[in-house]
């Protein structure tokens, strides 16, 4: 390939593609995997099952590939100090790249070390502002990215006025904040936001507040007192909203979606993250989610990769339950030799099991996902929204962590983002 590119350049010296495009192709031709890789994962402790799924995906990609670098698998125990010790051991054993750690606390501790003698592809985000140290890259299944993607999709589909519903706790707060920030950055308005107790099955109180059903009933009671007699009355939901963003896992989503219909909001489009879907078809139980739109990875929605079929034959139950983490491991292995090229050429992308991958200027890997809508209890692929590049497909516009994402500048009409230890 290098000889062919050189011959093309000699033949067409003034061609406009000869600068950026040929440089990218040459970088692709020169890419090489280090002779020794270290994989730092929690193989014991609270995150052990998650770490083993990532490891098995990583090694599956290793055995399926044409190259065979040496791989050192080191247990971090899911602890920050364990990750630092494993990193030092990897460096001492001559690793050319370190992949991991997985737990957010461990990633934060490694990032805080400053200068890193061996480059790192961390499998989570640290969540900290400021530029990363040289050689530090971050990749993961960040739910905040999916919330931003949901905001982007809803905006491109012509919506403006959002109602937000999320579970009480850290995960719900992060997802709700990510959607709200990106939505506001696009020019949308958040009309109301409510949190619910995920341990309950009756979500009447937060839904009535969100939809202003309680205010409607209060007006009816005030009118009855004024007139001095009972009235025949049917409450109405607020009429200014045109979408609901729902942060929920399957058990809660299957309860909340029917209750939205009960409270006269069945016509409002509902957007969610991939957390709403267990990752494998369950049409009987998921029928209650019909109409919900959500983004997810290609391995979940398109599942045509021969490597995925091999994993399903080996570990059918585990693959079904932890498919997104297997995919993370696969992409982590395949991504390492691509990172220098992605850093040098921000317009480049790499197709992966977790999405189409790109790199922003802060060395964060972003995933452009597929979109689906539940119909008959099954996720059905949706076409891309008009003008959709996705916030994860526009790395040059990516905002620092903790700040609103930039995303595309306008809609089609020309107007103004898995389970893992995160």
C-alpha positions as CSV (number, residue, x, y, z in Angstrom):
1,X,0.0,0.0,0.0
2,X,2.7,2.6,0.7
3,X,4.2,2.1,-2.8
4,X,0.8,2.5,-4.4
5,X,0.2,5.7,-2.5
6,X,3.6,7.1,-3.5
7,X,2.9,6.3,-7.1
8,X,-0.6,8.0,-6.9
9,X,1.0,11.1,-5.5
10,X,3.6,11.2,-8.3
11,X,0.9,10.8,-10.9
12,X,-1.4,13.4,-9.5
13,X,0.9,15.9,-7.6
14,X,-1.7,18.7,-7.5
15,X,-4.8,16.7,-6.5
16,X,-6.7,18.3,-3.6
17,X,-6.9,14.9,-1.9
18,X,-3.1,14.5,-1.7
19,X,-2.8,16.4,1.6
20,X,-5.3,15.2,4.3
21,X,-6.7,12.1,2.6
22,X,-3.4,10.6,1.5
23,X,-1.8,11.3,4.9
24,X,-4.7,9.5,6.5
25,X,-4.3,6.5,4.2
26,X,-0.6,6.4,4.9
27,X,-1.2,6.5,8.6
28,X,-3.6,3.6,8.2
29,X,-1.1,1.6,6.3
30,X,1.6,2.2,8.9
31,X,-0.6,1.3,11.9
32,X,1.0,-1.3,14.1
33,X,0.0,-3.1,17.3
34,X,2.5,-3.0,20.2
35,X,4.2,-6.3,20.8
36,X,2.9,-6.4,24.4
37,X,-0.4,-5.2,25.7
38,X,-1.6,-5.0,29.3
39,X,-5.2,-5.4,30.2
40,X,-6.2,-4.0,33.6
41,X,-9.5,-5.1,34.8
42,X,-11.4,-5.9,38.1
43,X,-11.3,-9.7,38.0
44,X,-12.1,-9.9,41.7
45,X,-14.3,-7.8,44.0
46,X,-17.6,-6.1,43.3
47,X,-17.0,-5.6,39.6
48,X,-15.6,-9.0,38.8
49,X,-18.4,-10.2,36.5
50,X,-18.2,-7.0,34.5
51,X,-14.4,-7.2,34.3
52,X,-14.6,-10.8,33.1
53,X,-17.0,-9.9,30.3
54,X,-14.7,-7.2,29.0
55,X,-11.8,-9.5,29.3
56,X,-13.5,-12.3,27.3
57,X,-14.6,-9.8,24.6
58,X,-11.0,-8.5,24.4
59,X,-9.5,-11.9,24.1
60,X,-12.2,-13.0,21.6
61,X,-11.1,-10.1,19.3
62,X,-7.4,-11.1,20.0
63,X,-7.9,-14.7,18.8
64,X,-10.0,-13.5,15.8
65,X,-7.4,-11.1,14.6
66,X,-4.4,-11.7,12.3
67,X,-1.8,-10.4,14.8
68,X,-0.8,-12.0,18.1
69,X,0.8,-9.5,20.5
70,X,1.5,-10.7,24.0
71,X,-1.3,-9.8,26.4
72,X,-0.8,-9.4,30.1
73,X,-4.1,-9.6,32.0
74,X,-3.8,-7.9,35.5
75,X,-6.4,-7.8,38.2
76,X,-7.1,-4.4,39.7
77,X,-9.6,-5.7,42.2
78,X,-11.9,-2.7,41.2
79,X,-9.8,-0.5,43.5
80,X,-7.9,2.7,42.7
81,X,-4.7,1.5,44.4
82,X,-5.0,-1.9,42.7
83,X,-5.2,-0.1,39.3
84,X,-2.1,1.9,40.1
85,X,-0.2,-1.2,41.2
86,X,-1.2,-3.0,38.0
87,X,-0.2,-0.1,35.8
88,X,3.3,0.0,37.4
89,X,3.6,-3.8,36.9
90,X,2.5,-3.4,33.2
91,X,5.2,-0.7,32.7
92,X,7.8,-2.8,34.4
93,X,7.0,-5.8,32.2
94,X,7.5,-3.7,29.0
95,X,3.9,-3.2,27.9
96,X,3.6,-0.9,24.9
97,X,0.0,0.0,25.8
98,X,-2.3,-0.4,28.8
99,X,-6.0,-1.0,28.3
100,X,-8.1,-0.2,31.4
101,X,-8.9,0.2,34.2
102,X,-12.7,-0.1,34.2
103,X,-14.0,1.4,37.4
104,X,-14.4,5.2,37.4
105,X,-12.5,5.6,40.7
106,X,-9.5,3.7,39.3
107,X,-9.6,5.7,36.0
108,X,-9.6,8.9,38.0
109,X,-6.6,7.8,40.1
110,X,-4.6,6.8,37.1
111,X,-5.4,10.0,35.2
112,X,-4.3,12.0,38.3
113,X,-0.8,10.6,38.0
114,X,0.1,13.1,35.4
115,X,2.9,11.9,33.1
116,X,2.3,8.3,32.1
117,X,5.3,6.4,30.7
118,X,3.0,3.9,28.9
119,X,-0.1,5.2,27.0
120,X,-3.5,4.2,28.4
121,X,-6.8,3.5,26.9
122,X,-9.1,3.7,30.0
123,X,-12.4,2.0,29.8
124,X,-14.4,4.7,31.6
125,X,-14.5,8.4,31.9
126,X,-12.9,10.1,34.9
127,X,-15.6,12.8,34.9
128,X,-12.9,15.5,35.6
129,X,-12.5,18.7,33.7
130,X,-9.2,19.8,32.2
131,X,-7.0,18.3,29.5
132,X,-5.8,14.7,30.1
133,X,-2.1,13.8,30.5
134,X,-0.3,13.0,27.3
135,X,-1.0,9.4,26.2
136,X,-4.2,9.1,28.1
137,X,-7.3,8.1,26.1
138,X,-10.8,7.4,27.5
139,X,-13.4,5.0,26.1
140,X,-16.5,3.6,27.7
141,X,-20.2,3.1,27.6
142,X,-21.0,6.5,29.1
143,X,-24.7,7.0,29.7
144,X,-24.2,10.7,29.5
145,X,-23.3,10.3,25.8
146,X,-26.5,8.5,25.2
147,X,-28.5,11.1,26.9
148,X,-26.9,13.8,24.7
149,X,-27.7,11.6,21.7
150,X,-31.3,11.4,22.7
151,X,-31.4,15.2,23.0
152,X,-29.9,15.5,19.6
153,X,-32.3,13.0,18.0
154,X,-35.4,14.7,19.6
155,X,-34.2,18.1,18.4
156,X,-33.6,16.9,14.8
157,X,-37.0,15.3,14.8
158,X,-38.6,18.7,15.4
159,X,-39.3,18.8,19.2
160,X,-38.7,21.8,21.4
161,X,-40.4,21.4,24.8
162,X,-39.2,18.5,27.0
163,X,-40.3,16.8,30.2
164,X,-37.6,14.9,32.0
165,X,-38.1,11.9,34.3
166,X,-35.2,10.1,36.0
167,X,-34.6,7.8,39.0
168,X,-33.3,9.2,42.2
169,X,-29.6,8.6,42.7
170,X,-26.2,9.2,41.0
171,X,-26.9,7.5,37.7
172,X,-30.3,9.3,37.2
173,X,-28.8,12.6,38.1
174,X,-26.0,12.3,35.6
175,X,-28.2,11.2,32.8
176,X,-30.9,13.9,33.5
177,X,-28.2,16.6,33.7
178,X,-26.5,15.5,30.5
179,X,-29.8,15.6,28.6
180,X,-30.8,18.9,30.0
181,X,-27.5,20.5,29.2
182,X,-27.3,19.3,25.7
183,X,-31.0,20.1,25.1
184,X,-30.6,23.6,26.3
185,X,-27.4,24.0,24.2
186,X,-29.4,23.1,21.1
187,X,-32.0,25.7,22.0
188,X,-34.7,23.4,23.5
189,X,-36.6,24.2,26.7
190,X,-36.9,21.9,29.7
191,X,-40.5,22.5,31.0
192,X,-40.2,20.3,34.1
193,X,-38.1,17.5,35.5
194,X,-39.0,15.0,38.2
195,X,-37.2,12.1,39.9
196,X,-38.8,8.8,41.0
197,X,-38.0,6.1,43.5
198,X,-36.8,3.2,41.4
199,X,-37.7,0.7,44.1
200,X,-41.4,1.4,43.7
201,X,-43.9,0.2,41.0
202,X,-46.4,3.0,41.3
203,X,-45.1,6.2,39.8
204,X,-48.3,8.2,40.0
205,X,-47.0,11.0,42.2
206,X,-44.0,12.1,40.1
207,X,-45.9,11.6,36.8
208,X,-48.8,13.7,38.0
209,X,-46.4,16.5,39.0
210,X,-44.5,16.2,35.7
211,X,-47.7,16.3,33.6
212,X,-49.3,18.9,35.8
213,X,-52.3,16.6,36.5
214,X,-52.1,17.6,40.1
215,X,-52.4,21.3,39.1
216,X,-55.4,20.4,36.9
217,X,-57.2,18.7,39.8
218,X,-56.3,21.6,42.1
219,X,-58.0,24.0,39.7
220,X,-61.1,21.8,39.6
221,X,-61.3,21.7,43.4
222,X,-60.9,25.4,43.6
223,X,-63.7,25.9,41.1
224,X,-66.0,23.5,43.1
225,X,-65.3,25.5,46.3
226,X,-66.1,28.7,44.4
227,X,-69.4,27.4,43.0
228,X,-70.4,25.5,46.1
229,X,-71.2,22.3,44.3
230,X,-69.4,19.2,42.8
231,X,-68.5,19.3,39.1
232,X,-68.1,16.5,36.6
233,X,-64.4,16.8,35.8
234,X,-61.7,15.0,33.8
235,X,-58.2,16.2,34.5
236,X,-56.0,17.3,31.6
237,X,-52.2,17.1,31.2
238,X,-50.2,20.1,30.3
239,X,-50.4,20.9,26.6
240,X,-47.1,22.7,26.0
241,X,-44.8,19.6,26.1
242,X,-43.9,17.7,22.9
243,X,-41.6,15.0,24.3
244,X,-40.7,13.0,27.3
245,X,-37.1,12.0,28.1
246,X,-37.2,8.9,30.3
247,X,-34.2,7.6,32.1
248,X,-35.1,4.1,33.2
249,X,-34.0,0.5,33.3
250,X,-36.4,-2.1,31.8
251,X,-38.3,-2.9,35.0
252,X,-39.1,0.7,35.7
253,X,-39.7,1.6,32.0
254,X,-42.3,-1.2,31.6
255,X,-44.3,0.4,34.5
256,X,-43.8,4.0,33.6
257,X,-44.8,3.9,29.9
258,X,-48.3,2.5,30.6
259,X,-48.8,5.0,33.4
260,X,-47.9,7.8,30.9
261,X,-50.7,6.6,28.7
262,X,-53.1,6.5,31.8
263,X,-52.3,10.1,32.5
264,X,-53.2,11.2,29.0
265,X,-49.6,11.4,27.7
266,X,-49.7,8.4,25.4
267,X,-49.3,10.6,22.4
268,X,-46.1,12.2,23.5
269,X,-43.0,10.7,22.0
270,X,-40.7,9.1,24.6
271,X,-36.9,9.1,24.2
272,X,-34.6,7.0,26.4
273,X,-31.1,5.6,26.7
274,X,-30.0,2.0,26.0
275,X,-30.6,1.3,29.6
276,X,-34.3,0.9,28.8
277,X,-33.5,-2.3,26.8
278,X,-32.1,-5.5,28.4
279,X,-30.1,-6.2,25.2
280,X,-32.1,-9.3,24.1
281,X,-35.6,-9.7,22.8
282,X,-38.4,-10.1,25.4
283,X,-41.5,-9.2,23.4
284,X,-44.0,-10.3,26.0
285,X,-42.7,-8.0,28.8
286,X,-41.3,-5.3,26.4
287,X,-44.7,-4.8,24.8
288,X,-45.4,-2.1,27.4
289,X,-42.4,-0.2,26.0
290,X,-44.0,0.2,22.5
291,X,-43.3,3.6,21.0
292,X,-40.1,4.3,23.1
293,X,-37.2,5.4,21.0
294,X,-33.6,4.7,22.2
295,X,-30.0,4.4,20.9
296,X,-28.0,1.3,21.2
297,X,-24.8,-0.4,19.9
298,X,-24.6,-2.3,16.6
299,X,-24.1,-5.7,18.4
300,X,-27.5,-5.3,20.1
301,X,-29.5,-3.9,17.2
302,X,-27.8,-5.4,14.2
303,X,-26.0,-8.5,15.6
304,X,-24.4,-9.7,12.3
305,X,-20.8,-10.0,13.6
306,X,-19.5,-13.6,13.3
307,X,-17.5,-12.9,16.5
308,X,-20.8,-12.2,18.4
309,X,-22.2,-15.5,17.1
310,X,-19.1,-17.3,18.4
311,X,-19.5,-15.7,21.8
312,X,-23.2,-16.6,21.9
313,X,-22.3,-20.3,21.2
314,X,-19.7,-20.3,24.0
315,X,-21.6,-18.3,26.7
316,X,-25.2,-17.8,25.6
317,X,-26.6,-16.6,29.0
318,X,-23.7,-14.4,29.8
319,X,-23.5,-12.9,26.4
320,X,-27.2,-12.1,26.4
321,X,-26.9,-10.4,29.8
322,X,-23.6,-8.6,29.3
323,X,-23.5,-8.1,25.6
324,X,-22.5,-4.4,25.8
325,X,-19.5,-5.2,27.9
326,X,-18.3,-8.0,25.6
327,X,-18.6,-5.4,22.8
328,X,-16.6,-2.9,24.8
329,X,-13.8,-5.5,25.2
330,X,-13.8,-6.2,21.5
331,X,-13.6,-2.6,20.5
332,X,-10.9,-1.9,23.1
333,X,-8.6,-4.5,21.5
334,X,-9.4,-3.3,17.9
335,X,-9.1,0.4,18.8
336,X,-5.5,0.5,20.2
337,X,-3.7,0.6,16.8
338,X,-6.2,3.1,15.5
339,X,-5.8,5.8,18.2
340,X,-2.8,7.6,16.8
341,X,-4.5,8.0,13.4
342,X,-7.8,9.1,15.0
343,X,-5.9,11.7,17.1
344,X,-4.1,13.0,14.0
345,X,-7.2,13.1,11.7
346,X,-10.3,14.1,13.7
347,X,-12.6,13.5,10.7
348,X,-11.8,9.8,10.7
349,X,-14.0,7.2,12.2
350,X,-13.7,3.5,12.9
351,X,-16.7,1.0,12.7
352,X,-17.0,-0.9,15.9
353,X,-19.2,-3.3,17.9
354,X,-20.2,-0.4,20.2
355,X,-20.8,2.1,17.4
356,X,-19.0,4.2,14.9
357,X,-16.0,5.5,16.9
358,X,-14.3,8.8,16.7
359,X,-11.9,10.8,18.9
360,X,-12.3,14.3,20.2
361,X,-9.5,16.8,20.9
362,X,-9.5,15.7,24.6
363,X,-8.8,12.1,23.6
364,X,-12.2,10.8,24.5
365,X,-13.7,8.1,22.2
366,X,-17.2,8.9,21.1
367,X,-19.8,6.4,19.8
368,X,-22.3,7.1,17.1
369,X,-25.1,4.6,17.8
370,X,-28.0,3.1,16.0
371,X,-31.6,4.0,16.8
372,X,-34.6,1.8,17.4
373,X,-38.2,2.1,18.4
374,X,-40.2,-0.6,20.3
375,X,-43.0,-2.1,18.3
376,X,-44.7,-5.3,19.2
377,X,-42.3,-5.6,22.1
378,X,-39.3,-5.7,19.9
379,X,-36.8,-3.0,19.0
380,X,-37.1,-2.0,15.3
381,X,-34.3,-0.1,13.6
382,X,-35.0,3.5,12.7
383,X,-33.4,5.4,9.9
384,X,-31.0,8.2,10.8
385,X,-32.7,11.5,11.6
386,X,-32.3,14.1,8.9
387,X,-29.0,15.9,9.4
388,X,-27.9,13.4,12.1
389,X,-24.2,13.2,12.7
390,X,-24.7,12.7,16.4
391,X,-22.7,14.5,19.1
392,X,-20.5,11.4,19.1
393,X,-19.7,11.8,15.4
394,X,-18.6,15.4,15.6
395,X,-15.5,15.3,17.8
396,X,-14.2,18.7,16.9
397,X,-17.3,20.2,18.5
398,X,-17.2,18.1,21.6
399,X,-17.4,20.0,24.9
400,X,-15.3,19.4,27.9
401,X,-16.6,16.9,30.5
402,X,-19.3,18.5,32.6
403,X,-20.2,21.2,30.0
404,X,-22.9,21.2,27.4
405,X,-22.1,19.4,24.2
406,X,-22.0,21.3,21.0
407,X,-23.4,18.9,18.4
408,X,-24.5,19.9,14.9
409,X,-25.5,23.5,14.5
410,X,-29.0,22.9,13.1
411,X,-31.9,20.7,12.1
412,X,-32.8,19.6,8.7
413,X,-35.0,22.6,8.5
414,X,-32.0,24.9,9.2
415,X,-32.8,25.9,12.8
416,X,-30.4,26.3,15.7
417,X,-25.7,11.6,23.2
418,X,-24.9,-1.0,29.0
419,X,-24.2,-1.4,32.4
420,X,-20.8,-0.7,33.7
421,X,-19.2,0.5,36.9
422,X,-19.6,4.2,36.1
